[in-house]
Amino acid sequence: MNILLLNHYAGSPKLGMEYRPYYLAKEWVNLGHAVTIVAATHSHIRQKNRIQDATIEREEIDGIQYIWIKTPQYSGNGIGRIKNMFAYVKTLFFNALQLSNELKPDVVIASSTYPSDNYVARKIAKKSNAKFLYEVHDLWPLSPMELGGMSKYHPFIILMQHSEDFAYKHCDAVISMLPVTKDHMKSRGLNLKKWYYIPNGVKLSEWETPLSLNQGTIKSITEFKQGFKNTIAYAGTFGVANALDSFVLSAKSKTDTAFFLIGKGPEKDHLLSLIKKEQLQNVFILEAVQKEEIPALLNEFDFLYIGLQKQALFRFGISPNKLIDYMMASKPIIQAIEAGNNVVKEANCGVDIEPENPKAIVESIEFLEKMQAEDLKQLGVNGHKFVLQNHDYRILAKKFISVLESL
């Protein structure tokens, strides 16, 4: 089977996020399929962006053919990002016929978070007599409307809404990464016989042979741990949506615990200022580590924390990669998220609390402290087992192929 995946933000081991397209494609190649990923050169979520002069360049990575479309640089979620999106879609549109003739795909998957690439995906699929799938990461245009406050009458939102509705009307199947989207998609015209759920996953080999944690980070953690009863860590992006203020402020009344934040993001300076303002001596911010170091990093802490703002948008469910990593680390998890699904509760791998509530974080740490060692260990075992059964990319890739073969 020839699979063509259109994903603006698709990354690679060398460039970084996002990893899902690469991991699925790698498994598909292992299963004997040919896979081409069409991605943009610049993305705000990459650790490193590709530099190229030509509008289109090709590269083979681990048996996967990448086609890179040159797009302008940007930062934030303003007009620069919109220009970047349209540059990608425009180049795709004008090269659709060539891609169809060259690749002769059996399946075309639109997977760029925003839905505008569905127009091109269907055009290529129709020309190639191929199946057309829409893979939904986040619900657009609901995401910029509910998280960004954009009006439904904004020209950009109107265009995104038309793109979403177009996809549901014309696709052969929808692959939703969010588990509670059926009602919304049905309201926008999707025949629910076309709906399938395939969440984010994990590459088990990265946990079987992890990279050792760099000496600088080990030294810092070891030094900061001294004198504290236990440790709790957040590892990921420092963004507004992650609601890290409540995590930091909970340290004020839990001074026997060392609180760690490891990562980077736009809220880092704010968090440093908050720590300084509150004169917190038990909160430590460390630089992000390489993805391959994550298993070794998470192993350094007693408890792991994940939180999100209270947002109605999360009613459709969530599938955060960091939560899967936490569960793979076999550590008790404190989750401060209100969403349509609750993996921590389903897997019985930690404590689920109200979002943005420092007092609840303190109480959850104290609850875990009172547990017997064997019971704490069992929470970690539960999470690890759940991931192996439900989030192994080898299993998810086969499930995806099963959907394709059933169409």
N, C-alpha and C positions, 0 to 999 in steps of 0.2 A: 504494500500500500504506500502511495506517495502522499505524504502529509505536508500541507503548507500552513504554517502558523504565523499569523500577523499579530505581533505584540510589540507595540511602541517601546515598552520599558524592559523588554527581555534582556537579561544579562548573561554573564558567563563566569566561570571560575576566576578569570583574570580581572574582569571589570566589576564583578559584584552584582548586587541586586538588580532586577528581581530574579530569583533562582528557579522558580517553579517551571517556566518554559524549558530551561536547560535540563532539569532533572527528568521531566516527563519525556522530552525528546531523546535523552540518552537511553532511557529504558525502552522507548519505541525502537530505536536503532538496534538495541540488543535483541529485540524481538523480531528483527529482520525487516523493519520498515525503513523507508527513506524519508528524512525529515528536513525541511527547510524552514528556518525562522527568519522573518523580516523584522528588523528592529531599527530604532533610531540611534544615531550616534550620541545624542545628549539626553540625559534623564536626571531629574533631581534626586532620584533614589539610588543612583550608582555611587559606588566608592571611587570609581575612576571612569571617566568618559572617554570614548574613542575619538581620536583625532584623524581626520582624513580630508583630502582635498576634493576628491571626486564626489559627485552626487550619490553614486551607488558604488559600493565595493563588496566583494565577496570574500568569505573566509571560512575555512573548515575547522571546526572545533570538536574533537572527540567523535568524529563521524557525522556530526551535524553540520549542514550547510547554513551559514549565516549570510544574509544579505543586509548590509548596513546602509541605511538611508541618512544622508547628511542633514542634520537639523540644527537650527540656531541655539546658542547657549541661552540659559535663563536661570533665574532663581525665584523662589517663592511661587505663589499661585496667581500672579497677575497676568497682564497682557502678554508678557514674554512667554509664559507657558502655553497660552492659547496659540500664539504664532508658531511655537514649536510643534504643537499638535497638527495644525493645518499644513505645515511644511511636510510633515510625514505623510499625511493622508493625500495631499496633492501629488507628491511624487509617486505614491502607490497607485493613484488613479491613472496617471499618465503612463505608467508602466504595467498596467494590469494585463493588457493583451500580450506583451512580451513574457510576463511571468507565466501566463497560461500556456503559451506555446512552448516555452522553455522547460517548465517543470511538469506540465501535464498532471496536476494533482488529482488524486481521488477524493481528497477531503480538504476543505479550506476552513480554517478556524480563525474567527475574529476574536482577539483577546487582549485589547489594549486598555482596559479599564473604562475609558470613555468609549461610547459606542459608535463613533463616526466611521471607524474602519469597516463596519458592516456593509456599507455601500460597496466598497471595493471587494470585500470578501465574496459577496453575492455575485458581483460582476465576473470575477475570476471563476467562481464555481459554475456559473451558468455557461460561460464560454468553454469550460473544461468538462462539462457534464459531470461535475463533482458534487459531493454533499457539502452543505454549508452549515457550520456550527457557530454558535455564539457562546463564548465562555465568559461568564459574568463574575468579575472580581468584586466590584462594588456597584451599587445601584445608581446609575446616572440617568437622568439629571437630579435625582433625589439627593445625592451626596453634596453637590455644591449648593443646592437649595437649602437643605437642613443644616449642614455644617457651616457653609459659607454665607448663608443668609441671602442668596440671590433670588430675585423675583422670578416667578414662572413666566413673566412677560418679557424678561430680558432676552434679547436676540440669541445669545449663546445658549440659554436654557431651552428656548424654542427649537433650536437646531438639534440639541442633544435629545430632546423629547421625541422629535421626529425620527432620529436615528434609532433610539431604543424601540419605538413602536414598529419601525421598519424591520428591525431584526426579528422581533417576535412573530411578525406576520410571515416573513419569508424563510426563516431558518428551518433546517431539518431537525435540529435539536438544540436545546440550551443546556450547557453544563454550568450549574451554579456552584460557586464555592461557598455560598451562604446557605444554611439549611432551611430557612423559614421564608423563602421568597415566592412560594407558589401563588399565594393570594394576590400579591402585587403584580406579578407577571400575568396572571389571568386577567386582572383588571385592565392591563395594557394590551390585551389581545392574544396572549399565548395560549395555544392548545396544550393543556397540561400533560398530554401523552408525550409531549416532546421534552419534558422537564426531567433532568437528572442532577444528582448531587454528588460532587467529587471535591472533598475539602483539600486544604493544603497538606503537605506531607513532610517527610524527613528522609534523607539519604543515610541509610543505616551504616554504610561503610565508613562514613565520616566519624561515627561514634565508635566503631570497632577499632580503628587505627587513628585516634585523634592526634593533633599536633600538640606538643608540650607548650604550656603557657610560658610566654617570654619572661625572662628573669626580672625585668623591671617591674612588671605587674605583680609577680609573685612576691617580690620584696616589699612592695607597697602594701599589699593585702596582709602579709604576715606582720608587718609593723603596725598597721592600723587595727588589727584584731586584738592586739595585746591589751589585757585588762578588762575585756568585755565578756559577758556571760555567753552571748551567742551572736550570730551575724545573720543579716537579711540583705538580699541584693535585688536590684532591678538592673537588667541588662537589655539595652535596646535604644531606641531613638528618644531623644529629649524633645518631645513635641507637646504642643498645647493639649492635644487629644489624650495624651498619656496621663494627664492629671497628677503630675509628680509633686506638686505643692503639698498635697495631703500626705504623701509618703515622707517628705522631708519634715513637715511639721509634727508628724507623729513621734519623731525622735525626741521632741522636747520633754515628753513625759515617759520615755522609755530609755533612760540614760545608761542602762546596763547592757544595751544592745548596740552593736555597730551597724549602721545603715550605709550600704554601698550603692552608688549609681555608676554604671559602667556603660559608656556610649558617647554619642554626640548628637547634636541637633540644635535647632534655633532657640530652645529654652535654656541652654546651658548657662549663659551669663546671668539670666534671671535666677536660676537655681543657686548659683554661687552667691549672688547678692542676698538671697533669702537666708542661706546658711550663715552668712556673715551678720546679717541683721538680727537673727535670732540667737546668735552666738552659740551655735551648735557645735559641740566638740566631738560628737559621735556620728557625724555624717561625712562621707568621703566620696568625692567624684574622681573616677579614673577614666583614662582614655579608652576608646573602643579597641577591641582586639580583633585579630583576623578571625574570619568565620570558622576556620579549622581549629582555632583555640577555644571556641565556645564550650565544648565538653569539659576541658580541663578547667576553664574559668568557673563554670557553675558548680563544679565539684568542691570549690573552696568555701562554700557558704552552707549555713544550716537550713535557712528558709529562702524561698524565692518569691518575689512580688510582681504582680502584674495588675495594672489598673487602667481604666478609661473614664473619660468624662461621662456624666449622665447625658446621653443623647438618644432621642427617640429613634434615630436611624438604626441603632443597634438592635431594634426589635426584629430585624430580619436575620439576626444571628451574626456571629463573628468566627473568624478562622485565623487567629494571629500565629505567625511562625514562632514567635518567642515562647508562647505557651507550650507548643509542641516540643521545643528545645528543653524547657523546664521539666516537662514530664519525662523526656528521655534521660535527663540527669538524675532521675529517681530521688528528687527532693520534695518535701512538703511545700505546697504552693498556697500563697494567700492571694486570692483573686478579688479585686474590687471592681466588678463589672456588672452592669445590669443589661442583659441582652436576651434575645429570643431563644438562645441555647445556653447551656451551662455544662461545658465539658468537664470542669473540675468536679462538679457534683456528680455528673454521670459516671466519671471514672473513679470517684471517691479517692481523690489524690491530694486533698487539701481543704482549705477553709474558704467559703464564699461569703463576702461581706458587701455592705452598701458602698457604692462609689463615693469618692471625694469626702471621706469621713476619717480624719486622723484618729479619733477615739476608737473607731471600729478596728483600725489597723493595730493599735496597741493591744486591744482586747484579744485579737486573733493571735498575736505573737504570744501573749500570756497563756492562751488556750493551748497552743502547741507546746509551750514550755512544760505544761503540766502533764502532757501525755507520756506514757511509758516509751522507752527507746524502741521496743519492738513494734509498737503501734505506729510511731513516726516512720519507722523503716517500711512498714506495710503500706503507708500512704504513698511513699516513693515507688514501691514495687507496683502498686496499682496503676499509677500514671504511666510508668514505663511499659507495662503490659498492654495498656489501652492503646498507646501509640503503635506498638508492634502489630496490633490487630487491625487498626483502623487508619493509620497514617504512613505506612511504608510506601514509598514511591513506586516500588516494584508492583505492589498490589493496586495502587491507584492507576498506574499506567495501563495495566491489563484491564482494569474496569473501564477506562476511557476507550480502549480499543474495542471492548465488547459492545459499547454503545455505538461506535462507528460501524461495526460489522452487522449490527441489528437494523441499521437504517435501510 
